[in-house]
Amino acid sequence: MAAADELAFHEFEEATNLLAQTPNEATTRGDQLVPQRHVAVAMDSGGSYGAEDEVEESDKTALLQEEKQQPGFWTFGYYQSFFDVDTAQVLDRIKGSLLPRPGHNFVRHHLRSRPDLYGPFWICATLAFVLAVTGNLTLVLAQRRDPSIHYSPQFHKVTVAGTAIYCYAWLVPLALWGFLQWRKGVRERMGPYTFLETVCVYGYSLFVFIPTVVLWLIPVPWLQWLSGALALALSAAGLVFTLWPVVREDSRLAAVLLLSVVVLLHALLATGCKFYFFQPLPSEPAAPPHQATSQPPTVLLSPPPPRSAAA
């Protein structure tokens, strides 16, 4: 009987008084008062719990995403991810390339481990097209000022501009990335950027030259050189500020030489475009003045008088 009494329900006076004082509260094992909460669980017509189905479905989706393999580099899907950017991201990266400042890393603050090829591709294409068009327009305007200048449409400049810009935007980052990879083996603390990050940095650094090339249509030499120097300074500064956190782990001599080569190649690109696409055409040789040739004076001979007939 004692065991039966122990299993029976007993009322505790303290709990009864506590519930009487706080009827809207519920007790917990830690003697803490917490407000009562009502949990609503949605059930479908079949009697199954909807919340459990949603959790199970999300788990399956996450598992499938984890098991999904990355496509190979020879497939279109592999490169599609590098063009998956929106307009806001591209504009933010362009703004970051136009306003470089010390301590502001373009890769860390703008790329955020998500480099894209959309911006660099169209920036290079636009720069090549603008170079070719403005180069032809400069010669047209020069011919209007000086009719002695002979002009004919130079469509080959489109090919030259595209080849030069795209080779620079891909081959120079490739060489830089390879050099940093080699120096990484020498200096273990160096952590170079990926190849795509390097291409992205160079591609966005060329945007400042697009409005500069348009300004070169103004036939004022000192203004052309001033705008070109300003664009070169902004673009090169962005490259230096971005590469400095990587190369500073190397020796001082190697870091200075590498950054000097980067700035020198950038300057060669700018000056080469200036001299090739905006060079004045030679004037046509002036025709020698027409010299009058001396001719013997013409002598008018009177006709002989008619002979009279003999009588």
C-alpha positions in Angstrom: 0.0 0.0 0.0 2.9 2.3 0.7 4.0 1.9 -2.9 0.5 2.7 -4.2 0.4 5.9 -2.1 3.7 7.0 -3.6 2.4 6.6 -7.1 -0.7 8.6 -6.4 -1.0 12.3 -7.3 -0.3 14.8 -4.5 -1.0 18.5 -4.4 1.9 20.7 -3.3 0.9 23.7 -1.4 3.7 25.9 -2.8 2.9 25.1 -6.4 -0.8 25.8 -5.7 -0.1 29.2 -4.2 2.3 30.1 -7.1 -0.2 29.2 -9.7 -2.9 31.1 -7.9 -0.8 34.2 -7.9 0.4 34.0 -11.5 -2.3 32.1 -13.5 -0.8 33.2 -16.9 2.7 31.8 -16.1 4.1 28.3 -16.3 6.8 26.9 -14.1 10.0 25.2 -15.4 12.4 22.9 -13.8 14.7 25.7 -12.9 11.9 27.4 -10.9 11.8 30.2 -13.5 8.6 31.8 -14.7 8.2 31.9 -18.4 5.1 33.1 -20.3 3.0 30.4 -21.8 3.3 30.2 -25.6 1.0 28.5 -28.0 2.6 26.6 -30.8 0.5 26.2 -33.9 1.4 23.3 -36.2 -0.1 23.3 -39.6 -1.6 19.9 -40.8 -2.6 19.1 -44.2 -5.6 17.0 -45.2 -3.7 13.8 -44.9 -2.9 14.4 -41.2 0.8 15.0 -41.7 2.6 17.9 -40.2 3.5 20.7 -42.7 6.5 22.0 -40.7 8.2 18.6 -40.8 7.6 18.4 -44.5 9.3 21.8 -45.1 12.3 20.8 -43.0 12.6 17.5 -44.8 12.4 19.2 -48.2 15.0 21.9 -47.3 17.3 19.1 -46.1 17.0 17.3 -49.4 17.6 20.5 -51.4 20.8 21.3 -49.4 22.0 17.7 -49.8 21.5 17.9 -53.6 23.4 21.1 -53.8 26.3 19.7 -51.9 26.4 16.6 -54.1 26.2 18.7 -57.3 29.6 18.7 -58.9 31.2 21.7 -60.4 31.3 21.7 -64.2 34.6 21.2 -66.1 36.5 24.2 -67.4 35.7 23.1 -71.0 32.0 23.5 -70.5 29.9 26.7 -70.9 28.5 26.4 -67.3 32.0 26.8 -65.8 32.4 30.2 -67.4 28.8 31.3 -66.9 29.4 31.8 -63.2 32.0 34.5 -63.9 29.4 36.6 -65.7 26.8 36.2 -62.9 26.9 39.8 -61.7 24.4 42.6 -61.5 24.6 46.2 -62.5 25.0 47.4 -58.9 28.1 45.2 -58.4 29.7 46.3 -61.7 29.1 50.0 -60.9 30.5 49.6 -57.4 33.7 48.0 -58.9 34.0 50.7 -61.5 33.7 53.4 -58.7 36.4 51.6 -56.7 38.8 51.6 -59.6 38.2 55.3 -60.2 38.8 56.3 -56.6 41.9 54.5 -55.3 43.2 55.4 -51.9 45.8 54.0 -49.6 44.6 51.2 -47.4 41.7 50.4 -49.7 42.2 47.0 -51.3 40.2 46.6 -54.5 40.1 42.8 -54.2 39.1 42.7 -50.5 36.6 45.6 -50.6 35.0 45.2 -54.0 35.6 41.7 -55.4 35.1 39.9 -52.1 36.3 36.5 -53.5 33.8 36.8 -56.4 35.8 38.0 -59.4 33.8 38.5 -62.7 34.8 38.6 -66.3 31.7 40.6 -67.4 33.1 44.0 -66.4 36.6 43.5 -67.8 35.4 42.0 -71.1 33.1 45.0 -71.9 35.5 47.6 -70.6 38.2 46.3 -72.9 35.7 46.1 -75.8 34.5 49.6 -75.2 38.0 51.0 -74.9 39.1 49.4 -78.1 36.0 50.7 -80.0 36.4 54.2 -78.6 40.1 54.3 -79.5 39.4 53.4 -83.1 36.5 55.8 -83.5 38.1 58.8 -81.8 41.3 58.1 -83.8 39.4 58.4 -87.0 37.4 61.4 -85.8 40.6 63.3 -84.9 41.9 62.9 -88.5 38.5 64.1 -89.9 38.6 67.2 -87.8 42.2 67.8 -88.7 41.3 67.6 -92.4 38.6 70.2 -92.0 41.0 72.6 -90.4 43.7 71.9 -93.0 42.5 70.8 -96.4 46.0 69.7 -97.4 45.7 66.7 -95.1 44.6 63.5 -96.9 42.3 61.2 -95.0 40.8 57.9 -95.7 38.8 55.7 -93.2 41.2 53.5 -91.3 39.2 50.4 -90.3 42.3 48.5 -89.4 42.6 50.5 -86.2 39.6 48.6 -84.7 41.6 45.4 -85.1 44.8 46.9 -83.8 43.0 48.5 -80.8 41.2 45.3 -79.9 44.3 43.1 -80.2 46.4 45.5 -78.1 43.9 46.0 -75.3 42.9 42.4 -74.9 46.5 41.1 -75.0 47.4 43.6 -72.4 44.4 42.8 -70.2 45.2 39.0 -70.3 48.9 38.5 -70.9 50.2 41.0 -68.4 48.0 39.6 -65.5 49.1 36.1 -66.5 52.8 37.0 -66.3 52.2 38.8 -63.0 50.2 35.9 -61.5 53.0 33.5 -62.6 55.7 35.6 -61.0 53.8 35.9 -57.8 53.2 32.1 -57.7 57.0 31.7 -58.2 57.8 34.1 -55.4 55.2 32.4 -53.2 57.5 29.4 -53.2 60.4 31.6 -52.1 58.5 33.5 -49.5 56.0 31.3 -47.7 54.0 34.1 -46.2 53.1 35.5 -49.6 49.5 34.8 -50.6 49.0 36.0 -54.2 45.6 36.6 -55.7 44.1 34.1 -58.1 44.5 34.5 -61.8 40.9 35.6 -62.3 41.2 38.2 -59.5 44.3 39.6 -61.2 42.5 39.8 -64.6 39.6 41.5 -62.9 41.8 44.1 -61.3 43.5 44.9 -64.6 40.2 45.0 -66.5 38.6 47.5 -64.2 41.7 49.6 -64.0 41.3 50.4 -67.7 37.9 52.0 -67.4 39.4 55.4 -66.6 41.0 55.6 -70.1 37.5 55.5 -71.8 36.5 59.1 -70.9 40.2 60.2 -71.3 40.2 59.0 -74.9 37.1 61.0 -75.6 38.7 64.1 -74.2 41.6 63.6 -76.6 39.3 64.8 -79.4 39.9 68.3 -78.1 42.8 69.6 -80.3 44.7 71.1 -77.4 48.0 69.2 -76.8 48.6 70.3 -73.2 45.0 69.3 -72.3 45.5 65.9 -73.9 48.7 65.2 -72.1 47.3 66.5 -68.8 44.2 64.2 -69.0 46.3 61.3 -70.0 48.7 61.8 -67.1 45.8 62.1 -64.7 44.2 58.9 -66.0 47.5 57.0 -65.8 48.0 58.2 -62.2 44.6 57.0 -61.1 44.8 53.6 -62.9 48.4 52.9 -61.8 47.6 53.9 -58.2 44.8 51.4 -58.1 47.1 48.7 -59.2 49.8 49.6 -56.7 47.4 49.8 -53.8 45.9 46.5 -54.7 49.2 44.7 -55.2 51.1 46.2 -52.3 49.5 43.9 -49.5 50.8 40.9 -51.5 54.3 42.1 -52.6 55.2 43.7 -49.2 55.8 40.2 -47.8 58.6 39.9 -50.4 62.0 41.6 -50.2 62.0 45.3 -50.6 64.0 45.1 -53.8 61.7 42.6 -55.5 58.6 44.6 -54.4 59.9 47.9 -55.8 61.0 46.3 -59.1 57.7 44.5 -59.5 55.6 47.6 -58.9 57.9 49.7 -61.1 57.4 47.3 -64.0 53.6 47.3 -63.5 53.5 51.1 -63.6 55.9 51.2 -66.6 53.8 48.8 -68.6 50.7 50.8 -67.8 52.5 54.0 -69.0 53.6 52.3 -72.2 50.1 51.3 -73.0 48.8 54.8 -72.5 51.5 56.6 -74.5 51.4 54.0 -77.2 47.7 54.5 -77.8 48.3 58.3 -77.7 51.0 58.2 -80.4 49.4 55.6 -82.7 45.8 56.5 -82.7 46.1 60.2 -82.5 49.1 60.9 -84.7 48.5 63.7 -87.4 48.5 62.7 -91.0 51.2 64.1 -93.2 50.1 66.9 -95.5 49.9 66.3 -99.2 52.9 67.7 -101.1 51.9 71.0 -102.7 51.8 71.0 -106.5 54.6 73.0 -108.1 53.4 76.3 -109.5 52.6 76.2 -113.2 55.5 77.8 -115.1 54.7 79.6 -118.3 56.8 78.3 -121.2 58.2 80.8 -123.6 56.8 80.4 -127.1 58.1 82.1 -130.3 56.0 85.1 -131.3 53.5 84.3 -133.9 54.0 86.2 -137.2 50.9 86.9 -139.1 51.7 86.6 -142.8 49.6 88.5 -145.2 48.4 86.5 -148.2 50.2 87.2 -151.4 48.3 89.5 -153.8 46.5 87.8 -156.6 48.3 87.7 -159.9 46.6 89.6 -162.8 45.9 87.5 -165.9 47.9 88.4 -169.0 46.0 90.2 -171.6 
